[in-house]
Amino acid sequence: MNSNFTETGLKVLAVNVNKPQILNQVRPYINKRKYKFDVSVDPRGKLAKQFGVKGFPTLFLVDKDGTIIHESDGYEDGQENSYLEELKKYLESKNISYADFQYKKQLDNKKDAVIDIDF
């Protein structure tokens, strides 16, 4: 979405809210996944508190004036479609043209994966 909607003024910013002791793991995680958007860190959760974040992940669509136009807490499979619809609804309400967009399916076929669970 970040690349496709750049012409509309969309700017994606991810904020990582983790404990300070694991901040050194954030950059390798981003590089491995080849994120094409900005990522900031908020190790003390100040921004999360200011925005009233109730759960993770939380998505905010904020217009250029700083008005929150959509908020979503948590994630369920397929929820990205509602993010896209909210964005398109906003762009259309402002008569901002945009290129057609469809998510690319990414299959995550990992064979012989081992998952360790420690309770």
MMTF fields as JSON, N, C-alpha, C and O atoms, coordinates in Angstrom:
{
  "mmtfVersion": "1.0.0",
  "mmtfProducer": "UNKNOWN",
  "numBonds": 475,
  "numAtoms": 476,
  "numGroups": 119,
  "numChains": 1,
  "numModels": 1,
  "chainsPerModel": [1],
  "groupsPerChain": [119],
  "chainIdList": ["A"],
  "bondAtomList": [4, 2, 8, 6, 12, 10, 16, 14, 20, 18, 24, 22, 28, 26, 32, 30, 36, 34, 40, 38, 44, 42, 48, 46, 52, 50, 56, 54, 60, 58, 64, 62, 68, 66, 72, 70, 76, 74, 80, 78, 84, 82, 88, 86, 92, 90, 96, 94, 100, 98, 104, 102, 108, 106, 112, 110, 116, 114, 120, 118, 124, 122, 128, 126, 132, 130, 136, 134, 140, 138, 144, 142, 148, 146, 152, 150, 156, 154, 160, 158, 164, 162, 168, 166, 172, 170, 176, 174, 180, 178, 184, 182, 188, 186, 192, 190, 196, 194, 200, 198, 204, 202, 208, 206, 212, 210, 216, 214, 220, 218, 224, 222, 228, 226, 232, 230, 236, 234, 240, 238, 244, 242, 248, 246, 252, 250, 256, 254, 260, 258, 264, 262, 268, 266, 272, 270, 276, 274, 280, 278, 284, 282, 288, 286, 292, 290, 296, 294, 300, 298, 304, 302, 308, 306, 312, 310, 316, 314, 320, 318, 324, 322, 328, 326, 332, 330, 336, 334, 340, 338, 344, 342, 348, 346, 352, 350, 356, 354, 360, 358, 364, 362, 368, 366, 372, 370, 376, 374, 380, 378, 384, 382, 388, 386, 392, 390, 396, 394, 400, 398, 404, 402, 408, 406, 412, 410, 416, 414, 420, 418, 424, 422, 428, 426, 432, 430, 436, 434, 440, 438, 444, 442, 448, 446, 452, 450, 456, 454, 460, 458, 464, 462, 468, 466, 472, 470],
  "bondOrderList": [1, 1, 1, 1, 1, 1, 1, 1, 1, 1, 1, 1, 1, 1, 1, 1, 1, 1, 1, 1, 1, 1, 1, 1, 1, 1, 1, 1, 1, 1, 1, 1, 1, 1, 1, 1, 1, 1, 1, 1, 1, 1, 1, 1, 1, 1, 1, 1, 1, 1, 1, 1, 1, 1, 1, 1, 1, 1, 1, 1, 1, 1, 1, 1, 1, 1, 1, 1, 1, 1, 1, 1, 1, 1, 1, 1, 1, 1, 1, 1, 1, 1, 1, 1, 1, 1, 1, 1, 1, 1, 1, 1, 1, 1, 1, 1, 1, 1, 1, 1, 1, 1, 1, 1, 1, 1, 1, 1, 1, 1, 1, 1, 1, 1, 1, 1, 1, 1],
  "groupList": [{"groupName": "MET", "atomNameList": ["N", "CA", "C", "O"], "elementList": ["N", "C", "C", "O"], "formalChargeList": [0, 0, 0, 0], "bondAtomList": [1, 0, 2, 1, 3, 2], "bondOrderList": [1, 1, 2], "singleLetterCode": "M", "chemCompType": "L-PEPTIDE LINKING"}, {"groupName": "ASN", "atomNameList": ["N", "CA", "C", "O"], "elementList": ["N", "C", "C", "O"], "formalChargeList": [0, 0, 0, 0], "bondAtomList": [1, 0, 2, 1, 3, 2], "bondOrderList": [1, 1, 2], "singleLetterCode": "N", "chemCompType": "L-PEPTIDE LINKING"}, {"groupName": "SER", "atomNameList": ["N", "CA", "C", "O"], "elementList": ["N", "C", "C", "O"], "formalChargeList": [0, 0, 0, 0], "bondAtomList": [1, 0, 2, 1, 3, 2], "bondOrderList": [1, 1, 2], "singleLetterCode": "S", "chemCompType": "L-PEPTIDE LINKING"}, {"groupName": "PHE", "atomNameList": ["N", "CA", "C", "O"], "elementList": ["N", "C", "C", "O"], "formalChargeList": [0, 0, 0, 0], "bondAtomList": [1, 0, 2, 1, 3, 2], "bondOrderList": [1, 1, 2], "singleLetterCode": "F", "chemCompType": "L-PEPTIDE LINKING"}, {"groupName": "THR", "atomNameList": ["N", "CA", "C", "O"], "elementList": ["N", "C", "C", "O"], "formalChargeList": [0, 0, 0, 0], "bondAtomList": [1, 0, 2, 1, 3, 2], "bondOrderList": [1, 1, 2], "singleLetterCode": "T", "chemCompType": "L-PEPTIDE LINKING"}, {"groupName": "GLU", "atomNameList": ["N", "CA", "C", "O"], "elementList": ["N", "C", "C", "O"], "formalChargeList": [0, 0, 0, 0], "bondAtomList": [1, 0, 2, 1, 3, 2], "bondOrderList": [1, 1, 2], "singleLetterCode": "E", "chemCompType": "L-PEPTIDE LINKING"}, {"groupName": "GLY", "atomNameList": ["N", "CA", "C", "O"], "elementList": ["N", "C", "C", "O"], "formalChargeList": [0, 0, 0, 0], "bondAtomList": [1, 0, 2, 1, 3, 2], "bondOrderList": [1, 1, 2], "singleLetterCode": "G", "chemCompType": "PEPTIDE LINKING"}, {"groupName": "LEU", "atomNameList": ["N", "CA", "C", "O"], "elementList": ["N", "C", "C", "O"], "formalChargeList": [0, 0, 0, 0], "bondAtomList": [1, 0, 2, 1, 3, 2], "bondOrderList": [1, 1, 2], "singleLetterCode": "L", "chemCompType": "L-PEPTIDE LINKING"}, {"groupName": "LYS", "atomNameList": ["N", "CA", "C", "O"], "elementList": ["N", "C", "C", "O"], "formalChargeList": [0, 0, 0, 0], "bondAtomList": [1, 0, 2, 1, 3, 2], "bondOrderList": [1, 1, 2], "singleLetterCode": "K", "chemCompType": "L-PEPTIDE LINKING"}, {"groupName": "VAL", "atomNameList": ["N", "CA", "C", "O"], "elementList": ["N", "C", "C", "O"], "formalChargeList": [0, 0, 0, 0], "bondAtomList": [1, 0, 2, 1, 3, 2], "bondOrderList": [1, 1, 2], "singleLetterCode": "V", "chemCompType": "L-PEPTIDE LINKING"}, {"groupName": "ALA", "atomNameList": ["N", "CA", "C", "O"], "elementList": ["N", "C", "C", "O"], "formalChargeList": [0, 0, 0, 0], "bondAtomList": [1, 0, 2, 1, 3, 2], "bondOrderList": [1, 1, 2], "singleLetterCode": "A", "chemCompType": "L-PEPTIDE LINKING"}, {"groupName": "PRO", "atomNameList": ["N", "CA", "C", "O"], "elementList": ["N", "C", "C", "O"], "formalChargeList": [0, 0, 0, 0], "bondAtomList": [1, 0, 2, 1, 3, 2], "bondOrderList": [1, 1, 2], "singleLetterCode": "P", "chemCompType": "L-PEPTIDE LINKING"}, {"groupName": "GLN", "atomNameList": ["N", "CA", "C", "O"], "elementList": ["N", "C", "C", "O"], "formalChargeList": [0, 0, 0, 0], "bondAtomList": [1, 0, 2, 1, 3, 2], "bondOrderList": [1, 1, 2], "singleLetterCode": "Q", "chemCompType": "L-PEPTIDE LINKING"}, {"groupName": "ILE", "atomNameList": ["N", "CA", "C", "O"], "elementList": ["N", "C", "C", "O"], "formalChargeList": [0, 0, 0, 0], "bondAtomList": [1, 0, 2, 1, 3, 2], "bondOrderList": [1, 1, 2], "singleLetterCode": "I", "chemCompType": "L-PEPTIDE LINKING"}, {"groupName": "ARG", "atomNameList": ["N", "CA", "C", "O"], "elementList": ["N", "C", "C", "O"], "formalChargeList": [0, 0, 0, 0], "bondAtomList": [1, 0, 2, 1, 3, 2], "bondOrderList": [1, 1, 2], "singleLetterCode": "R", "chemCompType": "L-PEPTIDE LINKING"}, {"groupName": "TYR", "atomNameList": ["N", "CA", "C", "O"], "elementList": ["N", "C", "C", "O"], "formalChargeList": [0, 0, 0, 0], "bondAtomList": [1, 0, 2, 1, 3, 2], "bondOrderList": [1, 1, 2], "singleLetterCode": "Y", "chemCompType": "L-PEPTIDE LINKING"}, {"groupName": "ASP", "atomNameList": ["N", "CA", "C", "O"], "elementList": ["N", "C", "C", "O"], "formalChargeList": [0, 0, 0, 0], "bondAtomList": [1, 0, 2, 1, 3, 2], "bondOrderList": [1, 1, 2], "singleLetterCode": "D", "chemCompType": "L-PEPTIDE LINKING"}, {"groupName": "HIS", "atomNameList": ["N", "CA", "C", "O"], "elementList": ["N", "C", "C", "O"], "formalChargeList": [0, 0, 0, 0], "bondAtomList": [1, 0, 2, 1, 3, 2], "bondOrderList": [1, 1, 2], "singleLetterCode": "H", "chemCompType": "L-PEPTIDE LINKING"}],
  "groupTypeList": [0, 1, 2, 1, 3, 4, 5, 4, 6, 7, 8, 9, 7, 10, 9, 1, 9, 1, 8, 11, 12, 13, 7, 1, 12, 9, 14, 11, 15, 13, 1, 8, 14, 8, 15, 8, 3, 16, 9, 2, 9, 16, 11, 14, 6, 8, 7, 10, 8, 12, 3, 6, 9, 8, 6, 3, 11, 4, 7, 3, 7, 9, 16, 8, 16, 6, 4, 13, 13, 17, 5, 2, 16, 6, 15, 5, 16, 6, 12, 5, 1, 2, 15, 7, 5, 5, 7, 8, 8, 15, 7, 5, 2, 8, 1, 13, 2, 15, 10, 16, 3, 12, 15, 8, 8, 12, 7, 16, 1, 8, 8, 16, 10, 9, 13, 16, 13, 16, 3],
  "groupIdList": [1, 2, 3, 4, 5, 6, 7, 8, 9, 10, 11, 12, 13, 14, 15, 16, 17, 18, 19, 20, 21, 22, 23, 24, 25, 26, 27, 28, 29, 30, 31, 32, 33, 34, 35, 36, 37, 38, 39, 40, 41, 42, 43, 44, 45, 46, 47, 48, 49, 50, 51, 52, 53, 54, 55, 56, 57, 58, 59, 60, 61, 62, 63, 64, 65, 66, 67, 68, 69, 70, 71, 72, 73, 74, 75, 76, 77, 78, 79, 80, 81, 82, 83, 84, 85, 86, 87, 88, 89, 90, 91, 92, 93, 94, 95, 96, 97, 98, 99, 100, 101, 102, 103, 104, 105, 106, 107, 108, 109, 110, 111, 112, 113, 114, 115, 116, 117, 118, 119],
  "secStructList": [7, 6, 6, 6, 6, 4, 4, 4, 6, 7, 7, 7, 3, 3, 3, 3, 7, 7, 7, 4, 4, 4, 4, 4, 4, 2, 2, 2, 2, 2, 2, 2, 2, 6, 7, 7, 1, 3, 3, 3, 3, 7, 6, 6, 7, 2, 2, 2, 2, 2, 2, 6, 7, 7, 1, 1, 1, 3, 3, 3, 3, 3, 7, 6, 6, 1, 7, 3, 3, 3, 3, 3, 3, 1, 7, 7, 6, 6, 6, 2, 2, 2, 2, 2, 2, 2, 2, 2, 2, 2, 2, 2, 2, 6, 6, 7, 7, 7, 7, 7, 7, 7, 7, 7, 7, 7, 7, 7, 7, 7, 6, 6, 7, 7, 7, 7, 7, 7, 7],
  "xCoordList": [0.824, 0.0, 0.866, 0.565, 1.943, 2.82, 3.3, 3.224, 3.793, 4.315, 3.216, 3.38, 2.099, 1.015, 0.355, -0.027, 0.22, -0.517, 0.383, -0.092, 1.651, 2.583, 2.105, 2.201, 1.589, 1.125, -0.02, -0.239, -0.75, -1.871, -1.416, -2.19, -0.151, 0.367, 0.433, 0.808, 0.073, 0.121, 1.559, 2.476, 1.734, 3.038, 2.779, 1.998, 3.433, 3.266, 4.387, 5.559, 4.004, 4.961, 4.571, 3.47, 5.458, 5.251, 5.978, 7.077, 5.36, 5.994, 6.137, 5.151, 7.367, 7.66, 7.677, 8.462, 6.798, 6.722, 7.225, 6.46, 8.493, 9.112, 9.963, 10.241, 10.359, 11.232, 12.594, 13.071, 13.217, 14.517, 15.571, 16.421, 15.536, 16.574, 16.507, 17.466, 15.416, 15.376, 15.374, 15.099, 15.678, 15.733, 16.736, 16.545, 17.792, 18.799, 18.279, 18.951, 17.1, 16.508, 15.572, 15.174, 15.223, 14.25, 14.813, 14.165, 15.996, 16.58, 16.757, 16.375, 17.324, 17.442, 16.084, 15.967, 15.07, 13.715, 13.199, 12.648, 13.375, 12.927, 13.694, 13.1, 14.997, 15.821, 15.469, 15.419, 15.229, 14.895, 13.593, 13.467, 12.642, 11.339, 11.274, 10.259, 12.348, 12.476, 11.326, 10.746, 11.013, 9.972, 10.321, 11.482, 9.312, 9.495, 8.761, 8.196, 8.785, 8.176, 9.0, 9.811, 8.775, 9.529, 9.091, 7.917, 10.047, 9.779, 10.466, 11.657, 9.697, 10.224, 10.119, 9.392, 10.827, 10.731, 10.218, 10.535, 9.428, 8.821, 8.988, 8.004, 10.242, 10.497, 9.797, 9.618, 9.41, 8.712, 7.199, 6.468, 6.737, 5.307, 4.653, 3.436, 5.435, 4.866, 3.863, 2.774, 4.238, 3.336, 2.087, 0.972, 2.294, 1.156, 0.181, -1.032, 0.69, -0.173, -0.895, -2.088, -0.162, -0.75, -1.903, -2.899, -1.77, -2.812, -3.857, -4.827, -3.697, -4.672, -4.703, -5.774, -3.555, -3.483, -3.938, -3.464, -4.87, -5.447, -4.882, -4.93, -4.352, -3.814, -2.901, -2.828, -2.206, -1.262, -1.62, -2.008, -1.511, -1.146, -2.338, -3.488, -2.058, -3.081, -2.746, -1.59, -3.76, -3.578, -4.351, -5.517, -3.699, -4.358, -4.189, -3.086, -5.28, -5.203, -5.402, -6.442, -4.385, -4.398, -4.262, -3.385, -5.128, -5.021, -3.908, -3.273, -3.686, -2.573, -2.733, -1.76, -3.956, -4.194, -4.056, -4.209, -3.763, -3.6, -4.877, -4.895, -5.951, -7.219, -7.216, -6.917, -7.546, -7.636, -8.924, -10.019, -8.779, -9.956, -10.37, -11.47, -9.491, -9.828, -8.856, -7.666, -9.386, -8.561, -8.995, -10.186, -8.027, -8.316, -7.347, -6.133, -7.892, -7.075, -7.043, -8.058, -5.879, -5.755, -5.714, -5.742, -5.648, -5.617, -6.251, -6.03, -7.038, -7.598, -7.237, -7.118, -7.065, -6.73, -7.752, -8.958, -7.271, -8.139, -8.501, -9.123, -8.124, -8.486, -7.85, -8.334, -6.758, -6.11, -7.058, -6.882, -8.061, -9.055, -9.869, -10.215, -10.177, -10.923, -10.047, -10.546, -8.73, -7.824, -7.846, -7.928, -7.771, -7.778, -9.084, -9.068, -10.203, -11.504, -11.613, -12.132, -11.135, -11.166, -10.307, -10.698, -9.136, -8.256, -8.906, -8.898, -9.462, -10.116, -11.313, -11.538, -12.074, -13.235, -12.797, -13.431, -11.716, -11.197, -10.72, -11.072, -9.917, -9.393, -10.528, -10.469, -11.533, -12.681, -13.434, -13.904, -13.559, -14.261, -13.528, -14.134, -12.218, -11.402, -11.098, -10.298, -11.742, -11.525, -10.045, -9.538, -9.381, -7.977, -7.938, -8.394, -7.39, -7.331, -6.187, -5.19, -6.356, -5.354, -5.37, -6.378, -4.249, -4.135, -4.794, -4.835, -5.305, -5.914, -4.88, -3.689, -5.347, -4.436, -5.064, -6.247, -4.253, -4.658, -3.475, -2.328, -3.767, -2.704, -2.142, -2.864, -0.857, -0.213, -0.244, 0.114, -0.671, -0.683, 0.745, 1.495, 1.104, 2.424, 2.245, 1.705, 2.704, 2.63, 3.858, 4.98, 3.639, 4.728, 4.867, 4.478, 5.422, 5.594, 6.93, 7.953, 6.914, 8.143, 8.033, 7.224, 8.856, 8.852, 9.826, 10.828, 9.514, 10.364, 10.545, 11.607, 9.526, 9.598, 9.467, 8.696, 10.22, 10.174, 9.718, 10.261, 8.723, 8.202, 8.384, 7.869, 9.109, 9.296, 8.377, 8.382, 7.601, 6.695, 7.087, 7.155, 7.346, 7.769, 6.748, 6.537, 6.113, 5.112, 5.656, 4.953],
  "yCoordList": [-1.193, 0.0, 1.253, 2.236, 1.199, 2.366, 2.803, 3.986, 1.869, 2.196, 2.617, 3.575, 1.911, 2.172, 3.533, 4.2, 3.945, 5.17, 6.368, 7.371, 6.288, 7.394, 8.668, 9.757, 8.524, 9.691, 10.427, 11.61, 9.745, 10.374, 11.122, 11.856, 10.927, 11.548, 10.588, 10.984, 9.324, 8.347, 8.14, 8.012, 8.112, 7.843, 6.841, 7.104, 5.704, 4.664, 4.8, 4.93, 4.767, 4.779, 3.677, 3.691, 2.732, 1.702, 2.146, 2.696, 1.906, 2.241, 0.95, 0.282, 0.618, -0.582, -0.226, 0.613, -0.876, -0.641, -1.906, -2.836, -1.928, -3.063, -2.558, -1.364, -3.456, -3.115, -2.649, -3.154, -1.71, -1.196, -2.278, -2.128, -3.358, -4.379, -5.163, -5.863, -5.078, -5.797, -4.865, -5.299, -3.601, -2.649, -3.074, -2.779, -3.76, -4.181, -5.263, -5.601, -5.805, -6.814, -6.218, -6.906, -4.96, -4.323, -4.175, -4.582, -3.604, -3.362, -4.662, -4.702, -5.733, -6.988, -7.536, -8.09, -7.383, -7.835, -7.074, -7.675, -5.76, -4.906, -5.256, -5.398, -5.389, -5.705, -7.068, -7.217, -8.046, -9.393, -9.394, -10.117, -8.593, -8.539, -7.488, -7.368, -6.727, -5.734, -4.715, -4.417, -4.194, -3.176, -1.998, -1.598, -1.446, -0.287, 0.924, 1.735, 1.024, 2.159, 2.444, 1.624, 3.618, 4.047, 3.281, 2.949, 3.011, 2.35, 3.162, 3.462, 3.503, 4.224, 3.313, 2.32, 3.639, 2.845, 3.724, 4.91, 3.116, 3.791, 2.869, 2.32, 2.692, 1.687, 1.922, 0.981, 3.121, 3.392, 3.537, 3.779, 3.386, 3.41, 4.765, 4.847, 5.84, 7.185, 7.515, 8.022, 7.224, 7.507, 6.625, 7.082, 5.372, 4.453, 4.97, 4.916, 5.462, 6.017, 7.255, 7.43, 8.12, 9.367, 9.083, 9.806, 8.033, 7.679, 6.753, 6.413, 6.338, 5.474, 4.074, 3.477, 3.544, 2.204, 1.186, 1.18, 0.328, -0.67, -2.061, -2.902, -2.313, -3.626, -3.518, -2.48, -4.608, -4.608, -5.71, -6.795, -5.489, -4.204, -3.254, -3.683, -1.995, -0.96, -0.178, 0.17, 0.095, 0.862, 2.165, 2.176, 3.248, 4.55, 5.064, 5.038, 5.534, 6.316, 7.762, 8.122, 8.58, 9.97, 10.856, 10.631, 11.868, 12.743, 13.77, 13.821, 14.578, 15.524, 16.589, 17.25, 16.766, 17.734, 17.118, 17.809, 15.805, 15.124, 14.525, 14.048, 14.544, 13.975, 12.464, 12.006, 11.708, 10.256, 9.948, 10.271, 9.316, 9.009, 7.544, 7.172, 6.721, 5.314, 4.744, 5.059, 3.893, 3.216, 1.768, 1.459, 0.896, -0.527, -1.166, -1.001, -1.901, -2.597, -4.077, -4.657, -4.695, -6.128, -6.437, -5.539, -7.718, -8.126, -9.494, -10.404, -9.614, -10.896, -11.078, -10.102, -12.311, -12.595, -11.94, -12.1, -11.211, -10.534, -9.11, -8.398, -8.687, -7.349, -6.245, -5.113, -6.577, -5.573, -5.046, -3.931, -5.84, -5.373, -4.213, -3.291, -4.251, -3.128, -1.881, -0.765, -2.062, -0.908, -0.249, 0.973, -1.088, -0.58, 0.144, 1.214, -0.419, 0.216, 1.559, 2.519, 1.636, 2.906, 3.963, 5.126, 3.544, 4.477, 4.973, 6.171, 4.053, 4.433, 5.339, 6.297, 5.04, 5.868, 7.3, 8.264, 7.422, 8.748, 9.478, 10.637, 8.794, 9.42, 9.878, 10.97, 9.068, 9.431, 10.617, 11.471, 10.689, 11.817, 13.134, 14.205, 13.048, 14.237, 14.432, 15.294, 13.625, 13.674, 13.519, 14.208, 12.616, 12.319, 11.046, 9.99, 11.158, 9.978, 9.07, 9.522, 7.781, 6.79, 5.632, 5.372, 4.942, 3.774, 2.575, 2.476, 1.675, 0.453, -0.337, -0.32, -1.014, -1.753, -3.069, -3.131, -4.12, -5.406, -5.972, -5.863, -6.57, -7.198, -8.384, -9.089, -8.592, -9.767, -10.866, -10.654, -12.022, -13.163, -13.632, -13.827, -13.805, -14.331, -15.648, -15.7, -16.696, -18.0, -18.196, -17.893, -18.688, -18.893, -20.393, -20.916, -21.063, -22.512, -22.843, -22.918, -23.035, -23.389, -24.852, -25.224, -25.658, -27.066, -27.327, -26.631, -28.325, -28.74, -27.641, -27.535, -26.827, -25.771, -26.382, -27.318, -25.848, -26.304, -25.131, -24.03, -25.384, -24.349, -24.827, -25.878, -24.063, -24.377, -23.5, -22.276, -24.123, -23.378, -23.68, -24.843, -22.646, -22.804, -22.152, -20.941, -22.947, -22.405, -22.328, -21.896],
  "zCoordList": [0.0, 0.0, 0.0, -0.678, 0.772, 0.866, -0.507, -0.839, -1.309, -2.64, -3.596, -4.351, -3.569, -4.509, -4.285, -5.247, -3.04, -2.731, -2.44, -1.907, -2.772, -2.545, -3.23, -2.666, -4.457, -5.227, -4.535, -4.797, -3.659, -2.96, -1.714, -1.1, -1.347, -0.137, 1.035, 2.139, 0.813, 1.9, 2.363, 1.551, 3.643, 4.258, 5.377, 6.292, 5.294, 6.311, 7.331, 6.978, 8.595, 9.687, 10.653, 11.205, 10.857, 11.866, 13.122, 13.054, 14.265, 15.532, 16.328, 16.64, 16.646, 17.406, 18.888, 19.33, 19.647, 21.091, 21.776, 22.027, 22.066, 22.743, 23.889, 23.998, 24.719, 25.844, 25.332, 24.315, 26.007, 25.559, 25.335, 24.457, 26.102, 25.975, 24.67, 24.346, 23.903, 22.626, 21.414, 20.295, 21.635, 20.521, 19.454, 18.274, 19.853, 18.886, 17.937, 16.962, 18.208, 17.334, 16.289, 15.349, 16.444, 15.548, 14.131, 13.167, 13.996, 12.668, 11.878, 10.708, 12.466, 11.703, 11.257, 10.164, 12.093, 11.751, 10.531, 9.608, 10.526, 9.415, 8.136, 7.067, 8.255, 7.085, 6.493, 5.272, 7.332, 6.861, 6.061, 5.073, 6.484, 5.824, 4.726, 4.039, 4.557, 3.494, 3.49, 2.446, 4.67, 4.772, 3.884, 3.793, 3.232, 2.37, 2.944, 2.21, 4.253, 4.94, 6.189, 6.62, 6.758, 7.931, 9.174, 9.336, 10.039, 11.314, 12.407, 12.329, 13.411, 14.562, 15.78, 15.751, 16.832, 18.056, 19.194, 19.282, 20.049, 21.19, 22.402, 22.899, 22.887, 23.912, 25.244, 26.018, 25.518, 26.778, 26.587, 27.547, 25.34, 25.067, 25.193, 25.359, 25.117, 25.268, 24.162, 24.432, 22.924, 21.801, 21.886, 21.636, 22.238, 22.379, 23.44, 23.238, 24.551, 25.603, 25.105, 25.354, 24.394, 23.895, 22.931, 22.922, 22.121, 21.164, 21.766, 21.087, 23.002, 23.656, 23.07, 22.956, 22.698, 22.126, 23.168, 24.304, 22.753, 23.659, 23.431, 24.329, 22.252, 21.918, 20.715, 20.057, 20.442, 19.329, 18.351, 18.786, 17.078, 16.477, 16.476, 16.565, 16.376, 16.224, 14.968, 14.731, 14.167, 12.939, 13.05, 13.444, 12.703, 12.614, 11.197, 10.651, 10.597, 9.371, 9.814, 10.365, 9.561, 10.007, 8.78, 7.946, 8.663, 7.497, 7.697, 8.75, 6.674, 6.71, 7.789, 8.152, 8.309, 9.371, 10.761, 11.768, 10.814, 12.094, 12.65, 13.785, 11.862, 12.301, 12.058, 10.955, 13.084, 12.934, 12.181, 12.642, 11.009, 10.193, 10.307, 9.898, 10.859, 11.099, 12.117, 12.109, 13.001, 13.999, 14.08, 14.047, 14.186, 14.277, 15.266, 15.149, 16.244, 17.231, 16.922, 16.538, 17.087, 16.853, 15.368, 14.526, 15.066, 13.664, 13.502, 14.301, 12.456, 12.033, 10.565, 9.824, 10.153, 8.761, 7.832, 8.017, 6.845, 5.889, 6.272, 5.484, 7.464, 7.929, 7.097, 7.084, 6.398, 5.552, 4.479, 3.989, 4.114, 3.139, 3.691, 2.952, 4.979, 5.563, 5.647, 5.501, 5.884, 5.871, 4.497, 4.374, 3.472, 2.099, 1.795, 1.188, 2.205, 1.96, 2.671, 2.102, 3.899, 4.633, 3.95, 3.848, 3.485, 2.783, 1.493, 1.208, 0.722, -0.537, -0.285, -1.024, 0.748, 1.093, 1.409, 0.98, 2.157, 2.487, 1.231, 1.009, 0.412, -0.804, -1.717, -2.283, -1.856, -2.696, -2.116, -2.867, -0.783, -0.157, -0.381, -0.341, -0.616, -0.856, -2.338, -2.702, -3.2, -4.649, -5.024, -5.909, -4.343, -4.63, -5.465, -5.028, -6.668, -7.533, -7.099, -6.535, -7.376, -6.995, -7.975, -8.631, -8.066, -8.941, -8.275, -7.049, -9.088, -8.572, -7.769, -8.079, -6.753, -5.889, -5.46, -5.124, -5.476, -4.922, -4.163, -4.596, -3.039, -2.262, -3.023, -3.728, -2.873, -3.445, -2.397, -1.239, -2.818, -1.907, -1.696, -2.653, -0.472, -0.158, 0.572, 1.676, -0.061, 0.562, 1.433, 1.027, 2.59, 3.521, 3.752, 4.797, 2.768, 2.841, 3.475, 2.794, 4.743, 5.442, 5.849, 6.7, 5.227, 5.558, 6.686, 6.849, 7.443, 8.553, 9.585, 10.198, 9.783, 10.786, 12.178, 12.39, 13.102, 14.485, 15.337, 15.248, 16.154, 17.039, 18.469, 18.85, 19.251, 20.658, 21.482, 21.346, 22.324, 23.2, 24.626, 25.022, 25.399, 26.777, 27.68, 27.616, 28.521, 29.445, 30.843, 31.756]
}
